[in-house]
């Protein structure tokens, strides 16, 4: 977007641009979200910034009226596969809090000095400033949504000291943490110290079909899901965690809530980031639907299911194992195989509500889990080889990779082809422009939505370049259409033929 496109967006107070850029006003010294209800400033006094950190660096403070930090993130970090996008995915996952700037730079293959120079040029702020903005956003959310002690909030947000926390909050928001907490419209009720409940912001519309997608693939003891809820255990850098997400369409406002049953507070930023990725909450559904709806093959599906989301992954290594097991078998068969494999997973240290296990580690799969795998020997050997590479550190991939880098790491593995890499890219990287043309369910989806497609035996799967860069979302619609066309499937995702996704 150029200056005047952004200026028209703030003049119309368009909420779908909240979080995608920030408006700084020289005459007031504050920055706002695009939908701020204040009077539109004169264009001559406005500067737009890609990130709130860049506005902080330029000397601006957050608007107390529109709370620009209380918005969904930008979808740009998934669309962009350049260094800036990769760095932001890792910063949001808390890498700087755990490993510092040097650790972030090492993961990206740059020196800390190079990384600082590139991010300052691309985003207007260096990695430390970007991480500080992320901490401030997490802290503000906890202040207004929970009854945690201020010191606990400071360390949960990634600050190294209470003094640093206090200074940052005053610098960013021009308010003390206590004053920020007093702005909460609804003060949090007294709850168990181990339980946190947070509202998850997102851009409307929101299709809750993502819950069904996860529920039908849920592994008993590790996950539990319904059409409006999802819960699971998870292994994080500092310990085990347990969370649930619930959607109540009848609730006022944005009815998506996260309940954290247990977590080491140092892992809270990573957990929040991964839950947002799992439910694709930073997506821009209006832009996606407009692009897909303009294609006559997809228009009816988009009209039926506005705001479709692309499920992410809370653990990249786990997702690769699930994808390899789920290739060329039904969802039910893959779930059975994964349930058997889960028997070697460690018991959760925070069991509750029937969730008492963790997904097996790569070492557990390569060791005792190998004996529980069923099917063709070549596939079992491929799974063991991948798990061994993950366990030894020979294979290391995650949110900071780009698509070419992911291909270079995964394609040499036995049993991994372009379909697997594309699927992992969709769910781990959040890559929005992956189209799995050779996927059997995609082909069936095209036949369902476009009956005039070529007959069987002729490749009916176009590349859907017309809807780029949103072809991953086109894939989601096609999978849904393929599943709903099967008279045997109890849900629209449950009976995808041949290549079924896990």
Secondary structure as GFF3:
##gff-version 3
##sequence-region A 1 502
A	DSSP	alpha_helix	3	11	.	.	.	ID=ss1
A	DSSP	three_ten_helix	15	17	.	.	.	ID=ss2
A	DSSP	beta_strand	22	25	.	.	.	ID=ss3
A	DSSP	beta_strand	30	32	.	.	.	ID=ss4
A	DSSP	three_ten_helix	43	45	.	.	.	ID=ss5
A	DSSP	beta_strand	46	49	.	.	.	ID=ss6
A	DSSP	alpha_helix	52	57	.	.	.	ID=ss7
A	DSSP	beta_strand	61	62	.	.	.	ID=ss8
A	DSSP	alpha_helix	76	79	.	.	.	ID=ss9
A	DSSP	alpha_helix	83	92	.	.	.	ID=ss10
A	DSSP	alpha_helix	95	108	.	.	.	ID=ss11
A	DSSP	alpha_helix	112	123	.	.	.	ID=ss12
A	DSSP	alpha_helix	127	145	.	.	.	ID=ss13
A	DSSP	alpha_helix	150	156	.	.	.	ID=ss14
A	DSSP	alpha_helix	162	173	.	.	.	ID=ss15
A	DSSP	alpha_helix	177	182	.	.	.	ID=ss16
A	DSSP	beta_strand	196	199	.	.	.	ID=ss17
A	DSSP	alpha_helix	209	215	.	.	.	ID=ss18
A	DSSP	beta_strand	223	226	.	.	.	ID=ss19
A	DSSP	beta_strand	229	236	.	.	.	ID=ss20
A	DSSP	beta_strand	239	247	.	.	.	ID=ss21
A	DSSP	beta_strand	256	262	.	.	.	ID=ss22
A	DSSP	three_ten_helix	265	267	.	.	.	ID=ss23
A	DSSP	alpha_helix	268	278	.	.	.	ID=ss24
A	DSSP	alpha_helix	285	293	.	.	.	ID=ss25
A	DSSP	alpha_helix	299	304	.	.	.	ID=ss26
A	DSSP	alpha_helix	316	326	.	.	.	ID=ss27
A	DSSP	alpha_helix	331	341	.	.	.	ID=ss28
A	DSSP	three_ten_helix	342	344	.	.	.	ID=ss29
A	DSSP	beta_strand	347	352	.	.	.	ID=ss30
A	DSSP	beta_strand	355	357	.	.	.	ID=ss31
A	DSSP	alpha_helix	362	366	.	.	.	ID=ss32
A	DSSP	three_ten_helix	368	372	.	.	.	ID=ss33
A	DSSP	alpha_helix	377	392	.	.	.	ID=ss34
A	DSSP	alpha_helix	403	410	.	.	.	ID=ss35
A	DSSP	alpha_helix	418	424	.	.	.	ID=ss36
A	DSSP	pi_helix	425	429	.	.	.	ID=ss37
A	DSSP	alpha_helix	440	449	.	.	.	ID=ss38
A	DSSP	three_ten_helix	465	467	.	.	.	ID=ss39
A	DSSP	alpha_helix	471	484	.	.	.	ID=ss40
###
